[in-house]
Amino acid sequence: MENAKVENKMDIYHDSVVFITGATGFVGKTLLEKLLWSFPQIRRIYMLIRPKGGVSVKDRFQAFLQNRIFERLRAEHPERLKKIFHFAGNIEDDNFGLSEPDRARLCGEVNIIFHSAATVRFNECLKVAARVNSQATYNLLELCREMTQLRSFLYVSTAYCNPGRKYVDEEVYPTLPPVDWRQFLTCTKKVPDDYLNHLADYIKGPHVNTYTFTKSIAEQIVNAYKDVIPIVIVRPSIVTAAYREPYPGWIDNVQAISGIMMEIGKGGISSILGDKDMICDIIPVDFVVNAMIMMINKAKLGSLSICNATSGVTNPITWQHLGELTMKWSRIYPTKRMIMFPNFKYRRSASRHELAVWLLHFVPALLMDLRTLLLSQKKRMVTPIAKKFRQACLAGSFFSLNEWIFKNKSRFYFKEQIDNGTFSMLYWNLEDLDYDDYVRRHMIGINKYLHRENFTVDSNKLMVTKVYWVWIFLHLCFYMLLIYVIF
């Protein structure tokens, strides 16, 4: 790394070659689009693509370029899409499955790396989570030793990688329980899969899932390389739809809370296990991307700068308020896929929640599926969907039943960088974020980008009115039956 330019530059992106892992994911894709849109001085962007579902790497790349996120680029700057180049490979493989020519090209040209590839499934087995979240990070950092032009490396972690701490500052904490990351990586290679997965509950400590545990291990690995590579870390909390860019409400996956909000809008969720009075720390994806772009400038050998990309300290919102706004805007802008009237309640008692799930989720789902079978309709069964979201709600209950204080001093750095003109094309005005307007955009985005519906202000209003009166009628019947049984 003798020739590496490690000093910060006013325009670190000038004539830069960027490598993004996880570029086909939600955050990675949004980052790539923003770099092309706002930083035309970038020379080239590399991404890694693997064959999937019988589709070749070449075909997946061509399909990727046609993604809806690039609509404004195709309309105004189509030539910038030619700056995207792909390598055939897999983040899980040794040497990432790169050919020798591709490896040499990557090592000889790359100036900036954004490492956002990860498995975000909470219930992922430990072996897979360790391979993708921890081992792959180590492999990439080792590869960086050969990158003679590397100036900055950014690792995308998670704000929840220290769940055993109430207050989380912008620093790396020891893993709880204490785990030597070298020994952990050795074990994941040598210990048989089944045995390692059975051990997961014993070695995770305060981590309730393999995702936060393996991301915590990855932070230890990154910290160990701070004297070798200029590194920074960005820790987002719960990443949600875009506030402004690339489009208000942009969302392309149903992971985490966005999937829950979508199902609430459809009326498929009537109970959530959680504490309504606790802070729900959500962060729009464009704020995360802007933080990543600006943090690159802080990479410096010998120190590790960290950003908690969170909202709880600067502009908090409770689970109750978020739920109320979600129901409000899903009723005003209903989806065609609505199955019941959007209405739900938070419950802190696991037993009461489970009872509500069976009465309000599974019984109606079974009745709807029975009707579909009797009428021989070609409709998707509702019960499997109810089971899926029940598991999603349970997996996320740890976050809805607990609360953390994520300190965020980085926001002052962002303000300085924006005000002095270094990144005047970006924004980080979380204090001014109006959640009512944001959730409105989020629910419109769900209908537009996930349900793929043509959105208009008055669309589906008659349908939601019918669903509402059916909902009222069923409640009246239930209460009349209950009174009849009791008396």
Secondary structure, DSSP 8 states (H G I E B T S, - for coil): -TT---S--TTTTTT-EEEEETTTSHHHHHHHHHHHHH-TT--EEEEEE--BTTB-HHHHHHHHHT-GGGHHHHHH-GGGGGGEEEEE--TTSGGGG--HHHHHHHHHH--EEEE------TT--HHHHIIIIIIHHHHHHHHHTT-TT--EEEEE--TTS-TT-SEE-SS----SS---HHHHHHHHHHS-HHHHHHHHHHH-TT-SSHHHHHHHHHHHHHHHTTTTS-EEEEEESEEES-SSSSSTT------HHHHHHHHHHHT---EEES-TTSB--EEEHHHHHHHHHHHGGG-BTTBEEEEEE-STTTS--BHHHHHHHHHHHHHHS--TT--S----EEES-HHHHHHHHIIIIIHHHHHHHHHHHHTT-----SHHHHHHHHHHHHHTHHHHS---EE--THHHHHHHHHHTTTTTT----GGG--HHHHHHHHHHHIIIIIS-----TTTTHHHHHHHHHHHHHHHHHHHHHHHHHH-
